[in-house]
């Protein structure tokens, strides 16, 4: 009989961490003249009712996955999004200090959304150069990308040969996948609320295995 070589099915290499990066559900809307609640200089809005529904859908989608741990950031919207899955799995989410959203300086607290919607010229410049530095007091792209990579690598080193759910922010997902792929810095911004992306980390190598999976949200 002639020997056959079938196409292989991907599996993470031995020693790798398999990270599911889940963007938090939709958060409360920004309103002119009204700041979000703040935490350590960051806007900390709770989930919008639609975001709560997205969190439930995430929990239903992933409740049969064998996650060894759940991670969240210090901001409320990631805790709320993780809560349904944590209840299904009986796991207590762990805060990672490096994976909170990019600090937007004077535009934090909801103003960034308003400036973006209004087409502010500083926002246009941010998009053009793919760096938040033009915003007064904002974190630079390089500083943000460096801390995001550190946060992800710390999780990976703690969870070799395990699958982990990491509830984070759109900017964090964008940074993580840009770093992993070598793409332009803002290439992966815009992951949908409640979406699932996947990153496999083996030693110092990061590999993108999925981006912006939203099939569990189609009924919302």
N, CA, C and O of each residue as an XYZ file, in Angstrom:
880
protein
N       0.850     -1.191      0.000
C       0.000      0.000      0.000
C       0.893      1.252      0.000
O       1.873      1.331      0.741
N       0.534      2.215     -0.840
C       1.277      3.465     -0.892
C       1.004      4.284      0.364
O      -0.147      4.461      0.764
N       2.052      4.773      0.969
C       1.893      5.576      2.172
C       1.246      6.909      1.824
O       1.575      7.515      0.804
N       0.326      7.367      2.670
C      -0.384      8.624      2.436
C       0.037      9.663      3.470
O       0.323      9.342      4.624
N       0.066     10.910      3.026
C       0.403     12.020      3.903
C      -0.757     13.022      3.851
O      -0.855     13.826      2.923
N      -1.613     12.962      4.837
C      -2.771     13.850      4.865
C      -2.384     15.215      5.418
O      -1.379     15.356      6.116
N      -3.183     16.199      5.100
C      -2.914     17.533      5.620
C      -3.104     17.533      7.135
O      -4.089     16.987      7.632
N      -2.182     18.134      7.869
C      -2.271     18.098      9.334
C      -3.325     19.062      9.866
O      -3.671     20.049      9.218
N      -3.822     18.755     11.054
C      -4.714     19.645     11.789
C      -3.879     20.389     12.813
O      -3.107     19.778     13.552
N      -4.031     21.707     12.861
C      -3.185     22.511     13.749
C      -3.422     22.179     15.215
O      -4.558     21.985     15.648
N      -2.351     22.119     15.957
C      -2.389     22.040     17.415
C      -1.236     22.880     17.935
O      -0.166     22.884     17.326
N      -1.415     23.589     19.037
C      -0.313     24.381     19.587
C       0.885     23.491     19.906
O       0.708     22.353     20.342
N       2.089     23.990     19.697
C       3.276     23.183     20.017
C       3.381     22.902     21.512
O       2.827     23.631     22.334
N       4.090     21.849     21.846
C       4.294     21.500     23.249
C       4.968     22.660     23.970
O       5.970     23.200     23.502
N       4.407     23.032     25.110
C       4.952     24.127     25.897
C       4.321     25.474     25.613
O       4.644     26.465     26.267
N       3.409     25.516     24.626
C       2.784     26.790     24.270
C       1.564     27.065     25.146
O       0.960     26.149     25.704
N       1.218     28.338     25.254
C      -0.039     28.765     25.878
C      -0.995     29.193     24.772
O      -0.607     29.895     23.838
N      -2.243     28.766     24.885
C      -3.272     29.030     23.886
C      -4.234     30.060     24.480
O      -5.068     29.725     25.321
N      -4.114     31.313     24.038
C      -4.869     32.402     24.638
C      -6.053     32.802     23.760
O      -5.889     33.126     22.584
N      -7.244     32.774     24.350
C      -8.426     33.313     23.701
C      -8.603     34.742     24.219
O      -8.857     34.954     25.405
N      -8.468     35.712     23.325
C      -8.585     37.123     23.686
C     -10.016     37.576     23.390
O     -10.433     37.635     22.233
N     -10.752     37.892     24.442
C     -12.171     38.222     24.307
C     -12.362     39.702     24.608
O     -12.039     40.167     25.701
N     -12.886     40.438     23.638
C     -13.155     41.846     23.900
C     -14.400     41.967     24.771
O     -15.384     41.254     24.575
N     -14.341     42.868     25.721
C     -15.501     43.098     26.593
C     -16.732     43.482     25.776
O     -16.619     43.937     24.638
N     -17.893     43.294     26.367
C     -19.131     43.701     25.723
C     -19.233     45.213     25.590
O     -18.451     45.959     26.178
N     -20.214     45.650     24.803
C     -20.415     47.087     24.602
C     -20.577     47.792     25.936
O     -21.334     47.343     26.797
N     -19.865     48.897     26.105
C     -19.957     49.647     27.357
C     -20.913     50.827     27.208
O     -21.384     51.126     26.111
N     -21.188     51.483     28.318
C     -22.148     52.586     28.350
C     -21.746     53.688     27.373
O     -20.556     53.887     27.129
N     -22.709     54.401     26.814
C     -22.386     55.445     25.843
C     -21.731     56.655     26.491
O     -21.966     56.959     27.660
N     -20.906     57.337     25.708
C     -20.332     58.610     26.143
C     -21.344     59.723     25.887
O     -22.099     59.684     24.915
N     -21.343     60.719     26.782
C     -22.238     61.870     26.648
C     -21.436     63.145     26.835
O     -20.622     63.234     27.754
N     -21.656     64.142     25.970
C     -20.900     65.393     26.096
C     -21.034     65.998     27.494
O     -22.132     66.116     28.037
N     -19.895     66.374     28.057
C     -19.888     67.039     29.350
C     -20.029     66.125     30.550
O     -20.040     66.596     31.687
N     -20.139     64.818     30.315
C     -20.307     63.863     31.421
C     -19.204     62.808     31.307
O     -19.181     62.033     30.350
N     -18.296     62.777     32.275
C     -17.220     61.797     32.247
C     -17.709     60.447     32.752
O     -18.593     60.366     33.604
N     -17.119     59.399     32.211
C     -17.318     58.082     32.805
C     -16.752     58.082     34.230
O     -15.924     58.931     34.562
N     -17.187     57.143     35.072
C     -16.438     56.903     36.306
C     -14.983     56.623     35.946
O     -14.699     56.065     34.886
N     -14.072     57.006     36.819
C     -12.648     56.859     36.520
C     -11.990     55.896     37.500
O     -12.383     55.806     38.663
N     -10.979     55.176     37.010
C     -10.164     54.313     37.848
C      -8.717     54.461     37.410
O      -8.365     54.112     36.283
N      -7.882     54.977     38.299
C      -6.458     55.170     38.007
C      -6.246     55.944     36.711
O      -5.335     55.641     35.941
N      -7.086     56.938     36.475
C      -6.938     57.762     35.288
C      -7.579     57.213     34.035
O      -7.492     57.832     32.975
N      -8.221     56.066     34.133
C      -8.879     55.446     32.980
C     -10.392     55.548     33.115
O     -10.938     55.399     34.209
N     -11.068     55.803     31.991
C     -12.518     55.715     32.000
C     -12.956     54.301     32.334
O     -12.420     53.334     31.794
N     -13.938     54.181     33.233
C     -14.349     52.856     33.715
C     -15.867     52.689     33.636
O     -16.523     52.477     34.656
N     -16.425     52.784     32.424
C     -17.876     52.630     32.300
C     -18.300     51.175     32.482
O     -17.538     50.261     32.165
N     -19.518     50.956     32.992
C     -20.058     49.598     33.041
C     -20.561     49.183     31.673
O     -20.542     49.971     30.727
N     -21.011     47.941     31.571
C     -21.573     47.464     30.312
C     -22.935     48.096     30.034
O     -23.737     48.318     30.941
N     -23.168     48.373     28.775
C     -24.498     48.703     28.263
C     -25.337     47.423     28.331
O     -24.760     46.336     28.340
N     -26.681     47.503     28.379
C     -27.486     46.277     28.338
C     -27.142     45.351     27.166
O     -27.188     44.128     27.306
N     -26.798     45.934     26.011
C     -26.368     45.089     24.898
C     -25.065     44.377     25.247
O     -24.872     43.219     24.874
N     -24.188     45.047     25.946
C     -22.951     44.421     26.378
C     -23.189     43.278     27.345
O     -22.473     42.277     27.313
N     -24.179     43.413     28.195
C     -24.529     42.323     29.117
C     -25.012     41.108     28.336
O     -24.685     39.972     28.680
N     -25.795     41.351     27.280
C     -26.255     40.243     26.450
C     -25.081     39.592     25.719
O     -25.033     38.370     25.576
N     -24.150     40.400     25.265
C     -22.967     39.853     24.608
C     -22.149     38.997     25.577
O     -21.611     37.960     25.189
N     -22.056     39.432     26.835
C     -21.318     38.657     27.840
C     -21.953     37.291     28.052
O     -21.248     36.288     28.167
N     -23.270     37.248     28.103
C     -23.977     35.963     28.247
C     -23.691     35.064     27.051
O     -23.460     33.864     27.200
N     -23.711     35.664     25.857
C     -23.448     34.876     24.642
C     -22.024     34.324     24.633
O     -21.802     33.191     24.206
N     -21.067     35.111     25.098
C     -19.691     34.621     25.206
C     -19.629     33.427     26.152
O     -18.987     32.420     25.853
N     -20.298     33.546     27.293
C     -20.305     32.443     28.247
C     -20.886     31.170     27.667
O     -20.355     30.082     27.886
N     -21.977     31.303     26.927
C     -22.590     30.132     26.309
C     -21.680     29.522     25.248
O     -21.583     28.301     25.128
N     -21.014     30.385     24.481
C     -20.128     29.906     23.411
C     -18.951     29.108     23.979
O     -18.547     28.101     23.398
N     -18.407     29.550     25.100
C     -17.132     28.998     25.575
C     -17.251     28.087     26.799
O     -16.236     27.619     27.313
N     -18.451     27.833     27.264
C     -18.602     27.108     28.532
C     -18.111     25.663     28.477
O     -17.850     25.061     29.519
N     -17.984     25.104     27.285
C     -17.505     23.719     27.172
C     -16.027     23.621     26.806
O     -15.509     22.529     26.576
N     -15.355     24.764     26.756
C     -13.912     24.766     26.500
C     -13.161     24.473     27.802
O     -13.620     24.830     28.887
N     -12.018     23.828     27.683
C     -11.238     23.447     28.871
C     -10.252     24.556     29.225
O      -9.056     24.432     28.961
N     -10.746     25.631     29.815
C      -9.883     26.739     30.218
C      -9.275     26.453     31.586
O      -9.966     26.033     32.514
N      -7.978     26.686     31.690
C      -7.295     26.502     32.974
C      -7.437     27.723     33.862
O      -7.346     27.612     35.084
N      -7.660     28.891     33.265
C      -7.781     30.123     34.037
C      -8.474     31.186     33.195
O      -8.492     31.121     31.966
N      -9.043     32.164     33.889
C      -9.628     33.338     33.241
C      -8.893     34.570     33.747
O      -8.616     34.693     34.940
N      -8.581     35.479     32.834
C      -7.931     36.734     33.206
C      -8.808     37.913     32.798
O      -9.532     37.857     31.804
N      -8.726     38.983     33.588
C      -9.429     40.226     33.311
C      -8.457     41.385     33.553
O      -7.332     41.175     34.006
N      -8.900     42.604     33.247
C      -8.120     43.789     33.566
C      -8.712     44.433     34.816
O      -9.653     43.905     35.409
N      -8.163     45.562     35.206
C      -8.662     46.251     36.395
C      -9.984     46.974     36.146
O     -10.605     47.471     37.085
N     -10.416     47.034     34.884
C     -11.587     47.832     34.536
C     -12.869     46.998     34.556
O     -12.882     45.827     34.176
N     -13.934     47.638     35.009
C     -15.194     46.962     35.319
C     -15.746     46.170     34.146
O     -16.264     45.068     34.331
N     -15.643     46.714     32.948
C     -16.300     46.076     31.802
C     -15.724     44.696     31.476
O     -16.437     43.845     30.943
N     -14.452     44.462     31.786
C     -13.915     43.116     31.566
C     -14.400     42.154     32.641
O     -14.682     40.993     32.345
N     -14.502     42.617     33.884
C     -15.033     41.762     34.955
C     -16.469     41.341     34.632
O     -16.833     40.176     34.787
N     -17.279     42.304     34.182
C     -18.678     41.993     33.885
C     -18.789     41.026     32.703
O     -19.645     40.141     32.703
N     -17.939     41.193     31.715
C     -17.999     40.312     30.545
C     -17.553     38.899     30.895
O     -18.091     37.927     30.366
N     -16.581     38.783     31.776
C     -16.082     37.458     32.176
C     -17.033     36.713     33.100
O     -16.970     35.487     33.193
N     -17.916     37.438     33.787
C     -18.723     36.834     34.863
C     -19.554     35.628     34.413
O     -19.541     34.617     35.116
N     -20.275     35.669     33.285
C     -21.052     34.484     32.903
C     -20.189     33.244     32.671
O     -20.546     32.155     33.121
N     -19.057     33.392     31.974
C     -18.187     32.234     31.747
C     -17.579     31.759     33.057
O     -17.472     30.554     33.284
N     -17.182     32.676     33.915
C     -16.627     32.296     35.214
C     -17.626     31.479     36.014
O     -17.251     30.518     36.686
N     -18.904     31.857     35.944
C     -19.944     31.109     36.661
C     -20.108     29.713     36.075
O     -20.264     28.746     36.820
N     -20.076     29.596     34.761
C     -20.187     28.270     34.127
C     -19.044     27.352     34.557
O     -19.252     26.167     34.818
N     -17.844     27.910     34.627
C     -16.649     27.089     34.854
C     -16.250     26.982     36.323
O     -15.408     26.156     36.677
N     -16.845     27.806     37.175
C     -16.458     27.792     38.576
C     -15.062     28.332     38.813
O     -14.369     27.891     39.730
N     -14.638     29.298     37.980
C     -13.312     29.884     38.095
C     -13.415     31.341     38.549
O     -14.359     32.045     38.193
N     -12.456     31.774     39.321
C     -12.376     33.169     39.745
C     -11.392     33.902     38.838
O     -10.220     33.530     38.788
N     -11.839     34.934     38.118
C     -10.923     35.642     37.225
C      -9.762     36.292     37.972
O      -9.902     36.746     39.108
N      -8.625     36.324     37.308
C      -7.396     36.901     37.841
C      -7.125     38.218     37.114
O      -7.207     38.270     35.887
N      -6.805     39.277     37.850
C      -6.467     40.544     37.214
C      -5.018     40.537     36.750
O      -4.119     40.135     37.489
N      -4.803     40.986     35.514
C      -3.446     41.192     35.020
C      -3.201     42.699     34.975
O      -3.972     43.417     34.338
N      -2.152     43.201     35.631
C      -1.956     44.647     35.751
C      -1.508     45.340     34.473
O      -1.509     46.570     34.417
N      -1.127     44.594     33.450
C      -0.580     45.201     32.238
C      -1.538     45.231     31.052
O      -1.187     45.762     29.998
N      -2.728     44.679     31.195
C      -3.594     44.513     30.020
C      -4.793     45.458     29.981
O      -5.721     45.247     29.200
N      -4.783     46.499     30.819
C      -5.861     47.477     30.714
C      -5.714     48.294     29.436
O      -4.668     48.264     28.787
N      -6.755     49.016     29.083
C      -6.792     49.729     27.803
C      -5.735     50.831     27.759
O      -5.223     51.260     28.793
N      -5.416     51.283     26.544
C      -4.472     52.385     26.371
C      -4.975     53.600     27.140
O      -6.165     53.913     27.126
N      -4.048     54.280     27.811
C      -4.402     55.482     28.560
C      -4.493     56.649     27.586
O      -3.548     56.915     26.843
N      -5.623     57.341     27.586
C      -5.902     58.368     26.594
C      -5.748     59.788     27.128
O      -6.230     60.738     26.512
N      -5.082     59.936     28.266
C      -4.762     61.256     28.780
C      -5.977     62.149     28.950
O      -6.957     61.755     29.582
N      -5.919     63.359     28.387
C      -7.018     64.315     28.530
C      -8.296     63.853     27.840
O      -9.368     64.402     28.089
N      -8.190     62.854     26.980
C      -9.359     62.360     26.262
C      -9.958     61.104     26.896
O     -10.867     60.501     26.326
N      -9.470     60.713     28.040
C     -10.058     59.541     28.693
C     -11.392     59.938     29.326
O     -11.737     61.119     29.375
N     -12.126     58.956     29.803
C     -13.416     59.243     30.413
C     -14.557     59.374     29.429
O     -15.654     59.789     29.805
N     -14.315     59.021     28.154
C     -15.372     59.067     27.140
C     -15.148     60.092     26.055
O     -15.775     60.015     24.998
N     -14.250     61.071     26.295
C     -14.050     62.137     25.319
C     -13.457     61.616     24.009
O     -13.730     62.168     22.943
N     -12.651     60.562     24.082
C     -12.046     60.009     22.861
C     -13.133     59.607     21.875
O     -13.018     59.885     20.681
N     -14.182     58.959     22.359
C     -15.269     58.547     21.457
C     -15.900     59.747     20.770
O     -16.192     59.720     19.574
N     -16.103     60.806     21.555
C     -16.750     61.997     21.018
C     -15.856     62.657     19.984
O     -16.323     63.043     18.913
N     -14.575     62.788     20.294
C     -13.626     63.398     19.355
C     -13.546     62.579     18.063
O     -13.478     63.142     16.970
N     -13.553     61.251     18.193
C     -13.507     60.394     17.008
C     -14.747     60.588     16.148
O     -14.651     60.723     14.928
N     -15.914     60.602     16.790
C     -17.165     60.746     16.042
C     -17.259     62.100     15.353
O     -17.867     62.216     14.289
N     -16.660     63.125     15.955
C     -16.722     64.473     15.393
C     -15.626     64.737     14.371
O     -15.603     65.800     13.751
N     -14.711     63.778     14.187
C     -13.641     63.964     13.220
C     -12.614     64.990     13.633
O     -12.087     65.718     12.792
N     -12.323     65.057     14.915
C     -11.335     66.009     15.418
C     -10.002     65.839     14.674
O      -9.589     64.707     14.423
N      -9.329     66.926     14.319
C      -8.075     66.799     13.569
C      -6.973     66.060     14.322
O      -6.136     65.405     13.701
N      -6.961     66.154     15.638
C      -5.970     65.380     16.396
C      -6.256     63.895     16.255
O      -5.334     63.095     16.099
N      -7.531     63.522     16.307
C      -7.888     62.113     16.112
C      -7.465     61.639     14.718
O      -6.960     60.528     14.559
N      -7.677     62.495     13.711
C      -7.264     62.129     12.352
C      -5.754     61.922     12.291
O      -5.277     61.031     11.589
N      -5.008     62.736     13.019
C      -3.551     62.596     13.043
C      -3.142     61.304     13.743
O      -2.221     60.617     13.302
N      -3.834     60.977     14.840
C      -3.584     59.708     15.541
C      -3.740     58.540     14.584
O      -2.898     57.643     14.552
N      -4.801     58.544     13.814
C      -5.027     57.452     12.859
C      -3.963     57.453     11.757
O      -3.527     56.391     11.313
N      -3.557     58.612     11.330
C      -2.584     58.697     10.238
C      -1.225     58.134     10.658
O      -0.600     57.382      9.911
N      -0.771     58.506     11.864
C       0.556     58.061     12.297
C       0.495     56.775     13.127
O       1.531     56.217     13.491
N      -0.730     56.305     13.424
C      -0.947     55.071     14.179
C      -0.228     55.118     15.536
O       0.551     54.233     15.892
N      -0.528     56.188     16.268
C       0.083     56.406     17.586
C      -0.810     57.391     18.334
O      -1.246     58.394     17.768
N      -1.083     57.104     19.612
C      -1.936     57.977     20.422
C      -1.183     59.179     20.975
O      -1.792     60.015     21.643
N       0.101     59.296     20.726
C       0.930     60.338     21.329
C       0.429     61.770     21.103
O       0.632     62.605     21.985
N      -0.220     62.107     19.963
C      -0.677     63.493     19.799
C      -1.759     63.923     20.790
O      -1.973     65.123     20.965
N      -2.438     62.999     21.434
C      -3.458     63.350     22.421
C      -2.755     63.813     23.695
O      -1.885     63.102     24.199
N      -3.107     64.984     24.229
C      -2.416     65.483     25.424
C      -2.459     64.487     26.584
O      -3.530     64.074     27.030
N      -1.279     64.114     27.057
C      -1.175     63.218     28.211
C      -1.382     61.753     27.913
O      -1.385     60.940     28.838
N      -1.557     61.379     26.643
C      -1.869     59.987     26.307
C      -0.616     59.114     26.319
O       0.506     59.597     26.166
N      -0.840     57.832     26.503
C       0.219     56.830     26.425
C       0.676     56.692     24.976
O      -0.149     56.687     24.062
N       1.959     56.582     24.766
C       2.445     56.392     23.403
C       2.186     54.963     22.944
O       2.008     54.050     23.751
N       2.171     54.801     21.645
C       1.979     53.460     21.074
C       3.059     52.499     21.554
O       2.758     51.372     21.947
N       4.299     52.933     21.525
C       5.383     52.022     21.894
C       5.290     51.597     23.352
O       5.525     50.433     23.675
N       4.949     52.528     24.234
C       4.806     52.181     25.655
C       3.649     51.212     25.859
O       3.757     50.255     26.625
N       2.545     51.466     25.171
C       1.375     50.600     25.281
C       1.665     49.200     24.756
O       1.342     48.208     25.409
N       2.276     49.121     23.572
C       2.582     47.823     22.993
C       3.550     47.043     23.884
O       3.426     45.825     24.019
N       4.505     47.735     24.486
C       5.461     47.065     25.358
C       4.783     46.455     26.574
O       5.077     45.315     26.935
N       3.882     47.190     27.208
C       3.225     46.617     28.407
C       2.233     45.516     28.039
O       2.083     44.550     28.787
N       1.551     45.648     26.891
C       0.647     44.576     26.466
C       1.427     43.294     26.223
O       1.014     42.219     26.660
N       2.547     43.404     25.530
C       3.356     42.212     25.285
C       3.823     41.602     26.606
O       3.796     40.381     26.763
N       4.244     42.423     27.545
C       4.671     41.907     28.841
C       3.533     41.159     29.527
O       3.735     40.061     30.046
N       2.332     41.749     29.532
C       1.201     41.095     30.175
C       0.886     39.744     29.565
O       0.630     38.779     30.286
N       0.904     39.666     28.247
C       0.612     38.407     27.570
C       1.708     37.370     27.813
O       1.419     36.193     28.028
N       2.951     37.806     27.779
C       4.048     36.867     28.009
C       4.037     36.341     29.441
O       4.361     35.177     29.675
N       3.669     37.184     30.395
C       3.568     36.720     31.784
C       2.510     35.628     31.921
O       2.727     34.630     32.609
N       1.366     35.819     31.265
C       0.320     34.796     31.294
C       0.819     33.518     30.623
O       0.625     32.420     31.146
N       1.456     33.664     29.477
C       1.935     32.488     28.744
C       2.943     31.683     29.554
O       2.896     30.453     29.568
N       3.853     32.377     30.227
C       4.852     31.653     31.028
C       4.219     30.916     32.202
O       4.734     29.890     32.646
N       3.111     31.435     32.699
C       2.436     30.800     33.834
C       1.523     29.655     33.412
O       1.052     28.897     34.260
N       1.265     29.519     32.107
C       0.256     28.548     31.652
C       0.715     27.776     30.419
O      -0.006     27.710     29.424
N       1.878     27.208     30.480
C       2.354     26.388     29.358
C       1.440     25.161     29.190
O       1.015     24.549     30.170
N       1.155     24.824     27.951
C       0.300     23.675     27.613
C      -1.116     23.820     28.169
O      -1.770     22.824     28.479
N      -1.589     25.070     28.296
C      -2.949     25.298     28.786
C      -3.674     26.298     27.885
O      -3.056     27.094     27.178
N      -5.005     26.229     27.935
C      -5.861     27.178     27.227
C      -6.395     28.183     28.246
O      -6.883     27.800     29.309
N      -6.300     29.465     27.913
C      -6.635     30.535     28.839
C      -7.588     31.514     28.156
O      -7.413     31.833     26.980
N      -8.597     31.993     28.889
C      -9.475     33.049     28.395
C      -9.031     34.374     29.013
O      -8.915     34.495     30.233
N      -8.787     35.360     28.156
C      -8.286     36.659     28.608
C      -9.267     37.738     28.140
O      -9.378     38.006     26.944
N      -9.971     38.347     29.084
C     -10.984     39.364     28.767
C     -10.320     40.731     28.792
O      -9.874     41.204     29.837
N     -10.263     41.361     27.614
C      -9.483     42.581     27.468
C     -10.260     43.627     26.659
O     -11.488     43.593     26.579
N      -9.512     44.545     26.069
C     -10.066     45.717     25.400
C      -9.688     45.717     23.922
O      -8.770     45.010     23.505
N     -10.405     46.513     23.140
C     -10.131     46.554     21.713
C      -8.715     46.971     21.383
O      -8.087     46.408     20.487
N      -8.204     47.973     22.116
C      -6.834     48.401     21.877
C      -5.815     47.334     22.208
O      -4.793     47.208     21.532
N      -6.093     46.562     23.253
C      -5.180     45.486     23.664
C      -5.145     44.390     22.601
O      -4.074     43.900     22.245
N      -6.316     44.009     22.097
C      -6.353     43.004     21.037
C      -5.611     43.516     19.802
O      -4.845     42.775     19.185
N      -5.838     44.777     19.442
C      -5.143     45.349     18.302
C      -3.640     45.329     18.479
O      -2.904     44.994     17.550
N      -3.178     45.689     19.675
C      -1.741     45.689     19.956
C      -1.180     44.276     19.909
O      -0.140     44.038     19.295
N      -1.864     43.343     20.551
C      -1.371     41.970     20.638
C      -1.195     41.355     19.263
O      -0.171     40.730     18.987
N      -2.178     41.526     18.405
C      -2.118     40.893     17.093
C      -1.160     41.620     16.154
O      -0.558     40.998     15.278
N      -1.017     42.922     16.328
C      -0.030     43.640     15.527
C       1.384     43.210     15.903
O       2.230     42.997     15.035
N       1.633     43.085     17.216
C       2.944     42.638     17.670
C       3.225     41.224     17.166
O       4.319     40.932     16.682
N       2.229     40.356     17.285
C       2.421     38.959     16.901
C       2.650     38.790     15.404
O       3.441     37.943     14.989
N       1.967     39.586     14.595
C       2.001     39.404     13.142
C       3.022     40.286     12.434
O       3.392     40.020     11.290
N       3.480     41.340     13.117
C       4.352     42.294     12.444
C       3.602     43.236     11.521
O       4.219     43.909     10.695
N       2.274     43.298     11.646
C       1.456     44.178     10.811
C       1.610     45.633     11.248
O       2.218     45.913     12.282
N       1.059     46.558     10.461
C       1.043     47.962     10.865
C       0.339     48.092     12.213
O      -0.554     47.300     12.514
N       0.722     49.077     13.031
C       0.265     49.120     14.424
C      -1.250     49.090     14.621
O      -1.733     48.458     15.561
N      -1.999     49.754     13.760
C      -3.448     49.827     13.959
C      -4.216     48.836     13.082
O      -5.434     48.948     12.952
N      -3.528     47.877     12.485
C      -4.185     46.958     11.538
C      -5.330     46.178     12.154
O      -6.321     45.901     11.479
N      -5.209     45.816     13.441
C      -6.213     44.962     14.063
C      -7.118     45.716     15.038
O      -7.831     45.093     15.825
N      -7.097     47.042     14.994
C      -8.065     47.782     15.803
C      -9.469     47.559     15.236
O      -9.640     47.365     14.032
N     -10.463     47.591     16.115
C     -11.837     47.456     15.652
C     -12.453     46.094     15.865
O     -13.507     45.806     15.297
N     -11.828     45.239     16.671
C     -12.483     43.971     17.015
C     -13.840     44.262     17.643
O     -13.969     45.185     18.447
N     -14.836     43.490     17.283
C     -16.191     43.730     17.765
C     -16.304     43.437     19.256
O     -15.595     42.585     19.792
N     -17.204     44.156     19.914
C     -17.496     43.849     21.316
C     -17.993     42.416     21.441
O     -18.875     41.989     20.695
N     -17.421     41.675     22.388
C     -17.802     40.282     22.581
C     -17.138     39.314     21.630
O     -17.419     38.116     21.679
N     -16.260     39.801     20.761
C     -15.606     38.922     19.796
C     -14.483     38.121     20.444
O     -14.007     38.458     21.527
N     -14.067     37.053     19.760
C     -13.008     36.174     20.238
C     -11.878     36.154     19.207
O     -12.108     35.884     18.028
N     -10.674     36.439     19.656
C      -9.471     36.288     18.843
C      -8.581     35.267     19.545
O      -8.800     34.946     20.712
N      -7.595     34.768     18.845
C      -6.785     33.684     19.416
C      -5.310     33.914     19.127
O      -4.914     34.222     18.003
N      -4.515     33.755     20.170
C      -3.079     33.970     20.085
C      -2.371     32.814     20.779
O      -2.651     32.520     21.941
N      -1.463     32.163     20.078
C      -0.669     31.083     20.667
C       0.743     31.606     20.910
O       1.379     32.153     20.009
N       1.220     31.432     22.132
C       2.543     31.929     22.510
C       3.410     30.752     22.923
O       3.082     30.004     23.844
N       4.522     30.610     22.219
C       5.467     29.527     22.500
C       6.844     30.140     22.690
O       7.435     30.665     21.746
N       7.351     30.071     23.910
C       8.592     30.760     24.253
C       8.419     32.246     23.924
O       7.539     32.892     24.491
N       9.227     32.798     23.032
C       9.113     34.219     22.695
C       8.310     34.461     21.412
O       8.152     35.603     20.982
N       7.813     33.397     20.814
C       7.108     33.518     19.536
C       5.598     33.609     19.768
O       5.020     32.810     20.505
N       4.976     34.596     19.126
C       3.528     34.791     19.218
C       2.923     34.554     17.837
O       3.401     35.115     16.851
N       1.881     33.730     17.755
C       1.248     33.391     16.481
C      -0.240     33.706     16.527
O      -0.937     33.289     17.452
N      -0.722     34.431     15.544
C      -2.154     34.732     15.439
C      -2.872     33.528     14.859
O      -2.533     33.060     13.772
N      -3.877     33.021     15.592
C      -4.649     31.861     15.124
C      -6.115     32.204     14.863
O      -6.869     31.357     14.387
N      -6.525     33.432     15.168
C      -7.897     33.826     14.889
C      -8.112     35.281     15.255
O      -7.430     35.821     16.126
N      -9.080     35.920     14.573
C      -9.376     37.324     14.848
C     -10.855     37.603     14.656
O     -11.430     37.263     13.622
N     -11.475     38.228     15.664
C     -12.816     38.808     15.548
C     -13.897     37.777     15.208
O     -14.745     38.025     14.351
N     -13.864     36.640     15.869
C     -14.912     35.623     15.711
C     -16.163     36.108     16.446
O     -16.133     36.319     17.658
N     -17.264     36.283     15.705
C     -18.504     36.801     16.287
C     -19.709     35.911     16.020
O     -20.843     36.367     16.166
N     -19.502     34.656     15.633
C     -20.634     33.819     15.256
C     -21.634     33.636     16.398
O     -22.820     33.424     16.144
N     -21.177     33.713     17.650
C     -22.060     33.556     18.805
C     -22.915     34.804     19.076
O     -23.795     34.780     19.936
N     -22.655     35.882     18.346
C     -23.368     37.139     18.563
C     -24.415     37.425     17.492
O     -25.084     38.457     17.544
N     -24.563     36.534     16.531
C     -25.402     36.817     15.362
C     -26.887     36.994     15.721
O     -27.632     37.629     14.975
N     -27.313     36.436     16.856
C     -28.734     36.512     17.230
C     -29.059     37.755     18.047
O     -30.222     37.984     18.379
N     -28.069     38.549     18.372
C     -28.302     39.710     19.240
C     -28.675     40.968     18.441
O     -28.902     42.027     19.027
